[in-house]
Amino acid sequence: MKLFFLSVIFILTTLFLFSQSSEIKTLDDPLAKQPKLVIGIVVDQMRYDYLTRFYTKYSDGGFKRMMQEGFTFKNHHFNYIPTYTGPGHASVYTGTSPSVHGIIANDWYDKTHLKSVYCVEDDSVTAIGTQSKAGKMSPHRMKTTTITDQLRLATQQKSKVIGISLKDRGAILPSGHSGTAYWFHGKEEGKWISSSFYMKKLPQWVTDFNASGIVNSYLQQWNTFYPIETYYESGPDKTDYEKTFKGKEISVFPYDIKVLAPENGNFDLIKETPFGNNITTDFAIAAIEGENLGANNVTDFLAISYSSTDYIGHSFGINSKEIEDTYIRLDKDLERLFNYLDKTLGKKQYTLFLTSDHGAVQSPGYLQTQKIPSGFFSINDFKNAVIRHTKQAFNLDNLIENISSNQIFLNFENLKLNNLKTENVQNSIAEFVLQYPQIDKVFTRHQLGYVHYTNGIGALIQNGFHQKRSGDVVYVLDPATISTFYQDGGTTHGSGYSYDTHVPLLFFGKGIKKGSTHVRSEVIDIAPTLASFLEIARPNGTTGKVLTELLD
């Protein structure tokens, strides 16, 4: 009997100690608090007001679910100029601005090699999944680590990181230097590809997806999801402010994509429809299944960038029926993705954030009809005027090396040969440029090196200015003034005005409070917040702060 009681006491003691051990592990082990999967979503060219403007058209399971069950930052901005796709994606994931991470534009003039370069092009790698140059890409021009790099480092490379986007830069920059990126190659191929920077061949799940015929199924008619007469939140379907696809007389619904494709880039045309977002969601789900994301004992990361919103915005403008329909359909895609995550990983087993890489401006043509100051700026006329000025001022040709992305690059060889002081040439050009119509402000390299701007446009310029890569004179256009390229329709972005800087930031899922704030936050705050949430080191160039409001 005594032996029996001793056995019972031993068993109860063991069970008690085990339960205490489990409780302590739950309380103290960071892994117990972390999600199985983090999903980062960047919606290319999404203005903040798209959340509110189309709110009544959204379902309960997409944008509304994030806003109602998660945390919304209502005053979220980019803190630099220029607001382009490449710098936007890099800044979201590095936690710093172009002045540090080095992605100063989508393309820029390389002063060392004396040519324009694309932010992710890399001639040292080969294409995987295609013979096209579209696969010769990598993140080698990004100088700092990303939050996805830090996750890989923190877990001894056990965490899987996958970046996907129709655009190469939308997949490559978020996945960092140590993750894996896939992007869509349209034209005659219509498939997902990668580069030798990441792999020797496509994994089987990607090959299977490319062979499935899913992409071909989206060569279909694009009509509005709901009756077009209910689209009160946008302007008339027929306007003078939209570009027209080749083979179609006017930009009105419906669009027969299969018929229009041969004259409009074949599978590339899908990018300019909501079906590009559908394909992205399809591929994201395939990636979760193919890579078993969220099924490991460490946190995995999936970076998704929806690019069709940008293509459609550029072509049709922010006031179009096409953009309204695109966001209605994107909302359905988000609902489909969230439902899939709930089913496969479980509710509250994943954490997700959604933001944008920049906003967009109303078409100046439309704004002018409303008596709002706006206009179109001829870059070619401006280049010719600057070249004429330098020739007259210094009696020399070829002092200007390049003008692009609102920056003027000087020819330093000619400056040296003619004993010209760089600062004097910069000042002369700046004085001329400031007198030029439609130019609001101008900054020289000398100014930006010696003056510290703490707010306003000067601070935005400084945050976007990289000492080695940026130009010698930077100019700022008037509000709502864009390139004459869009004079026949569509719109663009790139400025430091609120229509380009104010974008959504939503967090949702495990470890995230419900709520919202009007306190200003910035794009560079996202990565350090994720690092704090995951209890890992911040990206090495981080300059942002932790958004403590949203953390449980």
Summary of the structure (lengths in Angstrom):
residues: 552
radius of gyration: 25.5
end to end distance: 51.4
largest distance: 111.7
contacts: 1951
relative contact order: 0.19
helix: 42%
strand: 17%
